[in-house]
Amino acid sequence: MTARRHSGQTRSHSPVTLKAVAQRVGLTPGTVSAVLNNSPAARSVPERTKSRIFAAAREMNYRPNFLARALRVNRTNTIGVIAAEIGDPYGSTVISGIESYLRKHDFFYLTVVHRHDKKLLETYSQLLLQRGVEGFITIDTSVDDPLPLPVVAVAGHHRVEGVTNIVIDHKTAVRLALRHLVDLGHQNIAFMKGPGISSDAEDRWRSIQEVSQELGLEVQPELTVELSAPTAARAPEYAIPYARELLARRRPFTAVFTYNDNAAVAVMRVLQETGRHVPGDVSVVGFDDIQGAAYTNPPLTTVRQPLSKMGEIAARTLLDRIEGRAEYVPQIAIEPQFVVRDSSGHCPLQGSTVPERAALAS
C-alpha cells in the first residue's frame, strides 16, 4: 500500500509535457507551442482553437520549461542588476523603479551586491553572464571596461563603449543648494564630501568647488570633512563620527551642505545633541531626498534625485537596446529638483555657530 501510494504521488507531481497537451486537443506540438508562446505562427490559428489550447493547458496544470525555451530561442528575459549596496535608501529606491518597469514588460532580474569589492564585482559579473542575462544595470558602480552585453549605469561617470550612464546634473544640483544658502545670507558653509568609492563623489565635489567660486564662496579645508570609510554614507549612524569631527575643529559655520541625506541626518543629530538648533543656529542641506527626508526633525531641505524614476529609465533604456528599439546613447542626464523644508533658514545675526559647549560636548 505504501509503495503504491508513493508511486501515485510521483505520477501526480511529474511535469505535464507540451506533447501531452497537444494530444489532449488533437493538434501538433508545434501548433500548441506557437499558441502558448504567442509566436507569429499563432496568427493563423483560429481563436476558438486557441481557447481550447489554453483551457487544456490550465486543466492539465501545464508549466512551460523555461530553460528549454531559453535555449531554443536564445532568450532568457532576464537582466542582471549589480549594486554597491541593496539595503540603503538610495539603492533600494533605484531597484524599486527597475522592478516596476521590468514587471510590466515580463522581464526578470537577478541582483548581486559587491560592496565595492572589485574581485567580488568581477566574480558576480561572470556568474550573471553564465546564467544567461541579456544585459546589466549597475547602481553606484564604476564600469571601467566594456562588457559583452548592453549596460546601463545609474550614477555612472566613466565613458565606456556600450555603457549608457544615467547621471544627475551635479552642477545644477549644487548651484540650487548653494544659491539657496547664499540667498539666506550664509557665507561660512561647511561641507561633507562623499567617499571616494562612491561613483558620484568626484563629480559632485568638483561641482561644489566650481559653483562656490562662481558665487564667491570659500571652500575652507577646516570646514570640509570627507566621509572616508566605505560605510560612512550608507546610514546616519556611520556618518556621526564625521559630524562630531567637524564640530571638534571649533571653526565657525552657519550652514552645512552634506554629500547625502544620511550624512545630513547625522549632522542634525549631533548639532542637537550639543545644544544647537536647526535651522536657528545652523542650516543643514542634504542630497538625494530619500523617503525619510520629509520626516526628520526638522524635515530636511535637500536636492531631490528622482531615484525611482532613474531606475525606471535605466530599465526602459536597457530593454529598448536588448529589443533593438533604440540606438545606443552614452549618457542620459537627469534634472534635479530642490526641495525646501524646515532644516534651512536665514543666517544667524550673531557670529560663531560652534560655541564652546558644542565643541566640548562633541
Contacts in CASP RR format, 6 or more apart in sequence:
PFRMAT RR
TARGET T0000
AUTHOR 0000-0000-0000
METHOD contacts of the structure
MODEL  1
MTARRHSGQTRSHSPVTLKAVAQRVGLTPGTVSAVLNNSPAARSVPERTK
SRIFAAAREMNYRPNFLARALRVNRTNTIGVIAAEIGDPYGSTVISGIES
YLRKHDFFYLTVVHRHDKKLLETYSQLLLQRGVEGFITIDTSVDDPLPLP
VVAVAGHHRVEGVTNIVIDHKTAVRLALRHLVDLGHQNIAFMKGPGISSD
AEDRWRSIQEVSQELGLEVQPELTVELSAPTAARAPEYAIPYARELLARR
RPFTAVFTYNDNAAVAVMRVLQETGRHVPGDVSVVGFDDIQGAAYTNPPL
TTVRQPLSKMGEIAARTLLDRIEGRAEYVPQIAIEPQFVVRDSSGHCPLQ
GSTVPERAALAS
15 63 0 8 1.000
15 65 0 8 1.000
16 60 0 8 1.000
16 61 0 8 1.000
16 62 0 8 1.000
16 63 0 8 1.000
18 29 0 8 1.000
18 32 0 8 1.000
18 33 0 8 1.000
18 36 0 8 1.000
18 62 0 8 1.000
18 64 0 8 1.000
19 29 0 8 1.000
20 60 0 8 1.000
20 62 0 8 1.000
21 32 0 8 1.000
21 36 0 8 1.000
21 53 0 8 1.000
21 56 0 8 1.000
21 57 0 8 1.000
21 60 0 8 1.000
21 62 0 8 1.000
22 28 0 8 1.000
22 29 0 8 1.000
22 30 0 8 1.000
22 31 0 8 1.000
22 32 0 8 1.000
24 56 0 8 1.000
24 60 0 8 1.000
25 32 0 8 1.000
25 49 0 8 1.000
25 52 0 8 1.000
25 53 0 8 1.000
25 56 0 8 1.000
27 49 0 8 1.000
27 53 0 8 1.000
30 41 0 8 1.000
31 41 0 8 1.000
31 45 0 8 1.000
31 53 0 8 1.000
32 53 0 8 1.000
33 39 0 8 1.000
34 41 0 8 1.000
34 42 0 8 1.000
34 45 0 8 1.000
35 42 0 8 1.000
35 45 0 8 1.000
35 49 0 8 1.000
35 50 0 8 1.000
35 53 0 8 1.000
35 54 0 8 1.000
36 53 0 8 1.000
36 54 0 8 1.000
36 57 0 8 1.000
36 62 0 8 1.000
36 64 0 8 1.000
37 64 0 8 1.000
37 69 0 8 1.000
42 50 0 8 1.000
56 62 0 8 1.000
70 76 0 8 1.000
70 132 0 8 1.000
75 134 0 8 1.000
76 108 0 8 1.000
76 131 0 8 1.000
76 132 0 8 1.000
76 133 0 8 1.000
76 134 0 8 1.000
77 106 0 8 1.000
77 107 0 8 1.000
77 108 0 8 1.000
77 134 0 8 1.000
78 107 0 8 1.000
78 108 0 8 1.000
78 109 0 8 1.000
78 110 0 8 1.000
78 131 0 8 1.000
78 132 0 8 1.000
78 133 0 8 1.000
78 134 0 8 1.000
79 102 0 8 1.000
79 107 0 8 1.000
79 108 0 8 1.000
79 109 0 8 1.000
79 110 0 8 1.000
79 133 0 8 1.000
79 134 0 8 1.000
79 135 0 8 1.000
79 136 0 8 1.000
79 137 0 8 1.000
79 315 0 8 1.000
79 318 0 8 1.000
79 319 0 8 1.000
79 322 0 8 1.000
80 109 0 8 1.000
80 110 0 8 1.000
80 111 0 8 1.000
80 112 0 8 1.000
80 128 0 8 1.000
80 133 0 8 1.000
80 135 0 8 1.000
80 136 0 8 1.000
80 137 0 8 1.000
81 95 0 8 1.000
81 98 0 8 1.000
81 109 0 8 1.000
81 110 0 8 1.000
81 111 0 8 1.000
81 112 0 8 1.000
81 136 0 8 1.000
81 137 0 8 1.000
81 138 0 8 1.000
81 139 0 8 1.000
82 111 0 8 1.000
82 112 0 8 1.000
82 114 0 8 1.000
82 121 0 8 1.000
82 124 0 8 1.000
82 125 0 8 1.000
82 128 0 8 1.000
82 136 0 8 1.000
82 137 0 8 1.000
82 138 0 8 1.000
82 139 0 8 1.000
82 141 0 8 1.000
83 91 0 8 1.000
83 94 0 8 1.000
83 95 0 8 1.000
83 111 0 8 1.000
83 112 0 8 1.000
83 113 0 8 1.000
83 114 0 8 1.000
83 138 0 8 1.000
83 139 0 8 1.000
83 140 0 8 1.000
83 141 0 8 1.000
84 91 0 8 1.000
84 113 0 8 1.000
84 114 0 8 1.000
84 115 0 8 1.000
84 116 0 8 1.000
84 139 0 8 1.000
84 140 0 8 1.000
84 141 0 8 1.000
84 197 0 8 1.000
84 198 0 8 1.000
85 91 0 8 1.000
85 113 0 8 1.000
85 115 0 8 1.000
85 140 0 8 1.000
85 234 0 8 1.000
86 92 0 8 1.000
86 95 0 8 1.000
86 111 0 8 1.000
86 113 0 8 1.000
88 234 0 8 1.000
88 235 0 8 1.000
88 262 0 8 1.000
89 261 0 8 1.000
89 262 0 8 1.000
89 288 0 8 1.000
89 290 0 8 1.000
89 291 0 8 1.000
89 292 0 8 1.000
90 139 0 8 1.000
90 140 0 8 1.000
90 260 0 8 1.000
90 288 0 8 1.000
90 290 0 8 1.000
90 307 0 8 1.000
91 139 0 8 1.000
91 140 0 8 1.000
91 307 0 8 1.000
93 290 0 8 1.000
93 291 0 8 1.000
93 307 0 8 1.000
93 308 0 8 1.000
94 139 0 8 1.000
94 154 0 8 1.000
94 307 0 8 1.000
94 308 0 8 1.000
94 310 0 8 1.000
94 311 0 8 1.000
94 314 0 8 1.000
95 111 0 8 1.000
95 139 0 8 1.000
95 311 0 8 1.000
96 308 0 8 1.000
96 311 0 8 1.000
97 307 0 8 1.000
97 308 0 8 1.000
97 309 0 8 1.000
97 310 0 8 1.000
97 311 0 8 1.000
97 312 0 8 1.000
97 315 0 8 1.000
98 109 0 8 1.000
98 137 0 8 1.000
98 311 0 8 1.000
98 312 0 8 1.000
98 314 0 8 1.000
98 315 0 8 1.000
99 109 0 8 1.000
100 308 0 8 1.000
100 312 0 8 1.000
101 311 0 8 1.000
101 312 0 8 1.000
101 315 0 8 1.000
101 316 0 8 1.000
101 319 0 8 1.000
102 108 0 8 1.000
102 109 0 8 1.000
102 315 0 8 1.000
102 319 0 8 1.000
105 319 0 8 1.000
107 315 0 8 1.000
107 319 0 8 1.000
109 137 0 8 1.000
110 128 0 8 1.000
110 131 0 8 1.000
110 133 0 8 1.000
112 124 0 8 1.000
112 127 0 8 1.000
112 128 0 8 1.000
114 120 0 8 1.000
114 121 0 8 1.000
114 124 0 8 1.000
114 141 0 8 1.000
115 230 0 8 1.000
116 197 0 8 1.000
116 230 0 8 1.000
121 141 0 8 1.000
125 136 0 8 1.000
125 147 0 8 1.000
128 136 0 8 1.000
129 148 0 8 1.000
129 149 0 8 1.000
133 149 0 8 1.000
134 149 0 8 1.000
134 150 0 8 1.000
134 322 0 8 1.000
135 149 0 8 1.000
135 150 0 8 1.000
135 151 0 8 1.000
135 318 0 8 1.000
135 322 0 8 1.000
136 147 0 8 1.000
136 149 0 8 1.000
136 150 0 8 1.000
136 151 0 8 1.000
136 152 0 8 1.000
136 318 0 8 1.000
137 151 0 8 1.000
137 152 0 8 1.000
137 153 0 8 1.000
137 154 0 8 1.000
137 311 0 8 1.000
137 314 0 8 1.000
137 315 0 8 1.000
137 318 0 8 1.000
138 151 0 8 1.000
138 152 0 8 1.000
138 153 0 8 1.000
138 154 0 8 1.000
138 156 0 8 1.000
139 154 0 8 1.000
139 155 0 8 1.000
140 154 0 8 1.000
140 155 0 8 1.000
140 198 0 8 1.000
140 199 0 8 1.000
140 200 0 8 1.000
141 153 0 8 1.000
141 156 0 8 1.000
141 199 0 8 1.000
142 156 0 8 1.000
142 157 0 8 1.000
142 158 0 8 1.000
142 199 0 8 1.000
143 151 0 8 1.000
143 153 0 8 1.000
143 156 0 8 1.000
143 158 0 8 1.000
143 160 0 8 1.000
143 163 0 8 1.000
144 158 0 8 1.000
144 160 0 8 1.000
145 160 0 8 1.000
146 160 0 8 1.000
146 161 0 8 1.000
146 162 0 8 1.000
146 163 0 8 1.000
147 162 0 8 1.000
147 163 0 8 1.000
150 162 0 8 1.000
150 164 0 8 1.000
150 318 0 8 1.000
150 321 0 8 1.000
150 322 0 8 1.000
150 328 0 8 1.000
151 160 0 8 1.000
151 162 0 8 1.000
151 163 0 8 1.000
151 164 0 8 1.000
151 318 0 8 1.000
152 163 0 8 1.000
152 164 0 8 1.000
152 166 0 8 1.000
152 314 0 8 1.000
152 315 0 8 1.000
152 317 0 8 1.000
152 318 0 8 1.000
152 321 0 8 1.000
153 163 0 8 1.000
153 164 0 8 1.000
153 165 0 8 1.000
153 166 0 8 1.000
153 199 0 8 1.000
154 166 0 8 1.000
154 310 0 8 1.000
154 311 0 8 1.000
154 314 0 8 1.000
155 166 0 8 1.000
155 167 0 8 1.000
155 168 0 8 1.000
155 199 0 8 1.000
155 200 0 8 1.000
156 163 0 8 1.000
156 165 0 8 1.000
156 166 0 8 1.000
156 167 0 8 1.000
156 199 0 8 1.000
157 165 0 8 1.000
157 167 0 8 1.000
157 199 0 8 1.000
157 200 0 8 1.000
157 202 0 8 1.000
157 203 0 8 1.000
158 165 0 8 1.000
159 165 0 8 1.000
159 330 0 8 1.000
162 328 0 8 1.000
162 330 0 8 1.000
163 330 0 8 1.000
164 317 0 8 1.000
164 318 0 8 1.000
164 321 0 8 1.000
164 328 0 8 1.000
164 329 0 8 1.000
164 330 0 8 1.000
164 331 0 8 1.000
164 332 0 8 1.000
165 330 0 8 1.000
165 331 0 8 1.000
165 332 0 8 1.000
166 310 0 8 1.000
166 311 0 8 1.000
166 313 0 8 1.000
166 314 0 8 1.000
166 317 0 8 1.000
166 331 0 8 1.000
166 332 0 8 1.000
166 334 0 8 1.000
167 203 0 8 1.000
167 331 0 8 1.000
167 332 0 8 1.000
167 333 0 8 1.000
167 334 0 8 1.000
168 200 0 8 1.000
168 305 0 8 1.000
168 310 0 8 1.000
168 333 0 8 1.000
168 334 0 8 1.000
168 336 0 8 1.000
169 333 0 8 1.000
169 334 0 8 1.000
169 335 0 8 1.000
169 336 0 8 1.000
170 200 0 8 1.000
170 203 0 8 1.000
170 204 0 8 1.000
170 206 0 8 1.000
170 207 0 8 1.000
171 207 0 8 1.000
171 210 0 8 1.000
171 211 0 8 1.000
172 335 0 8 1.000
172 336 0 8 1.000
173 204 0 8 1.000
173 207 0 8 1.000
173 287 0 8 1.000
173 303 0 8 1.000
173 305 0 8 1.000
173 336 0 8 1.000
173 338 0 8 1.000
174 204 0 8 1.000
174 207 0 8 1.000
174 208 0 8 1.000
174 211 0 8 1.000
174 303 0 8 1.000
175 207 0 8 1.000
175 211 0 8 1.000
175 214 0 8 1.000
176 303 0 8 1.000
176 336 0 8 1.000
176 338 0 8 1.000
177 257 0 8 1.000
177 285 0 8 1.000
177 286 0 8 1.000
177 287 0 8 1.000
177 303 0 8 1.000
177 338 0 8 1.000
178 189 0 8 1.000
178 208 0 8 1.000
178 211 0 8 1.000
178 212 0 8 1.000
178 215 0 8 1.000
178 217 0 8 1.000
178 257 0 8 1.000
179 215 0 8 1.000
180 285 0 8 1.000
180 301 0 8 1.000
180 338 0 8 1.000
180 340 0 8 1.000
180 344 0 8 1.000
181 189 0 8 1.000
181 255 0 8 1.000
181 257 0 8 1.000
181 283 0 8 1.000
181 285 0 8 1.000
181 344 0 8 1.000
182 215 0 8 1.000
182 217 0 8 1.000
184 255 0 8 1.000
184 283 0 8 1.000
184 344 0 8 1.000
184 345 0 8 1.000
184 346 0 8 1.000
184 347 0 8 1.000
185 254 0 8 1.000
185 346 0 8 1.000
185 347 0 8 1.000
186 254 0 8 1.000
186 255 0 8 1.000
186 283 0 8 1.000
186 347 0 8 1.000
187 217 0 8 1.000
187 254 0 8 1.000
187 347 0 8 1.000
188 220 0 8 1.000
188 223 0 8 1.000
188 252 0 8 1.000
188 253 0 8 1.000
188 254 0 8 1.000
188 255 0 8 1.000
188 353 0 8 1.000
189 217 0 8 1.000
189 223 0 8 1.000
189 253 0 8 1.000
189 254 0 8 1.000
189 255 0 8 1.000
189 256 0 8 1.000
189 257 0 8 1.000
190 223 0 8 1.000
190 224 0 8 1.000
190 225 0 8 1.000
190 246 0 8 1.000
190 253 0 8 1.000
190 255 0 8 1.000
190 256 0 8 1.000
190 257 0 8 1.000
191 208 0 8 1.000
191 219 0 8 1.000
191 223 0 8 1.000
191 224 0 8 1.000
191 225 0 8 1.000
191 256 0 8 1.000
191 257 0 8 1.000
191 258 0 8 1.000
192 224 0 8 1.000
192 225 0 8 1.000
192 226 0 8 1.000
192 227 0 8 1.000
192 239 0 8 1.000
192 242 0 8 1.000
192 243 0 8 1.000
192 246 0 8 1.000
192 256 0 8 1.000
192 257 0 8 1.000
192 258 0 8 1.000
192 259 0 8 1.000
192 263 0 8 1.000
192 267 0 8 1.000
193 201 0 8 1.000
193 205 0 8 1.000
193 224 0 8 1.000
193 225 0 8 1.000
193 226 0 8 1.000
193 227 0 8 1.000
193 259 0 8 1.000
194 200 0 8 1.000
194 201 0 8 1.000
194 204 0 8 1.000
194 205 0 8 1.000
194 226 0 8 1.000
194 227 0 8 1.000
194 232 0 8 1.000
194 233 0 8 1.000
194 259 0 8 1.000
194 260 0 8 1.000
194 263 0 8 1.000
195 201 0 8 1.000
195 226 0 8 1.000
195 227 0 8 1.000
195 228 0 8 1.000
195 229 0 8 1.000
195 230 0 8 1.000
195 232 0 8 1.000
195 233 0 8 1.000
195 259 0 8 1.000
196 202 0 8 1.000
196 226 0 8 1.000
196 228 0 8 1.000
197 230 0 8 1.000
198 233 0 8 1.000
198 259 0 8 1.000
201 259 0 8 1.000
204 259 0 8 1.000
204 287 0 8 1.000
208 219 0 8 1.000
208 257 0 8 1.000
209 219 0 8 1.000
212 218 0 8 1.000
212 219 0 8 1.000
220 251 0 8 1.000
222 249 0 8 1.000
222 251 0 8 1.000
223 246 0 8 1.000
223 249 0 8 1.000
223 251 0 8 1.000
223 253 0 8 1.000
225 242 0 8 1.000
225 243 0 8 1.000
225 245 0 8 1.000
225 246 0 8 1.000
226 242 0 8 1.000
227 233 0 8 1.000
227 239 0 8 1.000
227 242 0 8 1.000
227 259 0 8 1.000
227 263 0 8 1.000
229 238 0 8 1.000
231 238 0 8 1.000
232 238 0 8 1.000
232 239 0 8 1.000
232 242 0 8 1.000
232 263 0 8 1.000
233 239 0 8 1.000
233 259 0 8 1.000
233 260 0 8 1.000
233 262 0 8 1.000
233 263 0 8 1.000
234 262 0 8 1.000
235 262 0 8 1.000
236 262 0 8 1.000
236 263 0 8 1.000
236 265 0 8 1.000
236 266 0 8 1.000
236 269 0 8 1.000
237 266 0 8 1.000
238 262 0 8 1.000
238 266 0 8 1.000
239 258 0 8 1.000
239 262 0 8 1.000
239 263 0 8 1.000
239 265 0 8 1.000
239 266 0 8 1.000
239 267 0 8 1.000
240 266 0 8 1.000
240 269 0 8 1.000
240 270 0 8 1.000
242 263 0 8 1.000
242 266 0 8 1.000
243 263 0 8 1.000
243 266 0 8 1.000
243 267 0 8 1.000
243 269 0 8 1.000
243 270 0 8 1.000
243 271 0 8 1.000
244 270 0 8 1.000
244 362 0 8 1.000
246 256 0 8 1.000
246 267 0 8 1.000
247 270 0 8 1.000
247 271 0 8 1.000
247 274 0 8 1.000
247 354 0 8 1.000
247 358 0 8 1.000
247 359 0 8 1.000
247 362 0 8 1.000
248 359 0 8 1.000
248 362 0 8 1.000
249 354 0 8 1.000
250 354 0 8 1.000
250 356 0 8 1.000
250 359 0 8 1.000
251 354 0 8 1.000
252 351 0 8 1.000
252 352 0 8 1.000
252 353 0 8 1.000
252 354 0 8 1.000
253 282 0 8 1.000
253 353 0 8 1.000
253 354 0 8 1.000
254 281 0 8 1.000
254 282 0 8 1.000
254 283 0 8 1.000
254 347 0 8 1.000
254 348 0 8 1.000
254 351 0 8 1.000
254 353 0 8 1.000
255 282 0 8 1.000
255 283 0 8 1.000
255 284 0 8 1.000
255 285 0 8 1.000
255 344 0 8 1.000
255 347 0 8 1.000
256 264 0 8 1.000
256 267 0 8 1.000
256 282 0 8 1.000
256 283 0 8 1.000
256 284 0 8 1.000
256 285 0 8 1.000
257 285 0 8 1.000
257 286 0 8 1.000
257 287 0 8 1.000
258 264 0 8 1.000
258 267 0 8 1.000
258 284 0 8 1.000
258 285 0 8 1.000
258 286 0 8 1.000
258 287 0 8 1.000
259 287 0 8 1.000
260 286 0 8 1.000
260 287 0 8 1.000
260 288 0 8 1.000
260 290 0 8 1.000
261 286 0 8 1.000
261 287 0 8 1.000
261 288 0 8 1.000
261 289 0 8 1.000
261 290 0 8 1.000
261 292 0 8 1.000
261 293 0 8 1.000
261 300 0 8 1.000
261 302 0 8 1.000
262 290 0 8 1.000
263 286 0 8 1.000
264 284 0 8 1.000
264 285 0 8 1.000
264 286 0 8 1.000
264 287 0 8 1.000
264 293 0 8 1.000
264 296 0 8 1.000
264 300 0 8 1.000
264 302 0 8 1.000
264 343 0 8 1.000
265 296 0 8 1.000
265 300 0 8 1.000
267 284 0 8 1.000
268 278 0 8 1.000
268 284 0 8 1.000
268 296 0 8 1.000
268 297 0 8 1.000
268 298 0 8 1.000
268 300 0 8 1.000
268 343 0 8 1.000
270 362 0 8 1.000
271 277 0 8 1.000
271 278 0 8 1.000
271 281 0 8 1.000
271 282 0 8 1.000
271 284 0 8 1.000
271 358 0 8 1.000
272 278 0 8 1.000
273 361 0 8 1.000
274 357 0 8 1.000
274 358 0 8 1.000
274 359 0 8 1.000
274 361 0 8 1.000
274 362 0 8 1.000
275 357 0 8 1.000
275 358 0 8 1.000
275 361 0 8 1.000
276 282 0 8 1.000
276 353 0 8 1.000
276 354 0 8 1.000
276 358 0 8 1.000
278 284 0 8 1.000
278 298 0 8 1.000
278 343 0 8 1.000
279 298 0 8 1.000
279 342 0 8 1.000
279 343 0 8 1.000
279 344 0 8 1.000
279 345 0 8 1.000
280 345 0 8 1.000
280 348 0 8 1.000
281 348 0 8 1.000
281 353 0 8 1.000
282 353 0 8 1.000
283 301 0 8 1.000
283 343 0 8 1.000
283 344 0 8 1.000
283 345 0 8 1.000
283 347 0 8 1.000
284 300 0 8 1.000
284 301 0 8 1.000
284 343 0 8 1.000
284 344 0 8 1.000
285 300 0 8 1.000
285 301 0 8 1.000
285 302 0 8 1.000
285 303 0 8 1.000
285 343 0 8 1.000
285 344 0 8 1.000
286 293 0 8 1.000
286 300 0 8 1.000
286 301 0 8 1.000
286 302 0 8 1.000
286 303 0 8 1.000
287 302 0 8 1.000
287 303 0 8 1.000
287 305 0 8 1.000
288 302 0 8 1.000
288 303 0 8 1.000
288 304 0 8 1.000
288 305 0 8 1.000
288 307 0 8 1.000
289 302 0 8 1.000
289 303 0 8 1.000
289 304 0 8 1.000
289 305 0 8 1.000
289 337 0 8 1.000
289 339 0 8 1.000
290 307 0 8 1.000
293 299 0 8 1.000
293 300 0 8 1.000
293 302 0 8 1.000
293 339 0 8 1.000
293 341 0 8 1.000
294 300 0 8 1.000
294 341 0 8 1.000
296 343 0 8 1.000
298 341 0 8 1.000
298 342 0 8 1.000
298 343 0 8 1.000
299 341 0 8 1.000
299 342 0 8 1.000
299 343 0 8 1.000
300 341 0 8 1.000
300 343 0 8 1.000
301 339 0 8 1.000
301 340 0 8 1.000
301 341 0 8 1.000
301 342 0 8 1.000
301 343 0 8 1.000
301 344 0 8 1.000
302 338 0 8 1.000
302 339 0 8 1.000
302 341 0 8 1.000
303 336 0 8 1.000
303 337 0 8 1.000
303 338 0 8 1.000
303 339 0 8 1.000
304 336 0 8 1.000
304 337 0 8 1.000
304 338 0 8 1.000
304 339 0 8 1.000
305 334 0 8 1.000
305 336 0 8 1.000
306 334 0 8 1.000
306 337 0 8 1.000
309 334 0 8 1.000
310 334 0 8 1.000
313 332 0 8 1.000
313 334 0 8 1.000
317 326 0 8 1.000
317 329 0 8 1.000
317 332 0 8 1.000
319 325 0 8 1.000
320 326 0 8 1.000
321 328 0 8 1.000
END
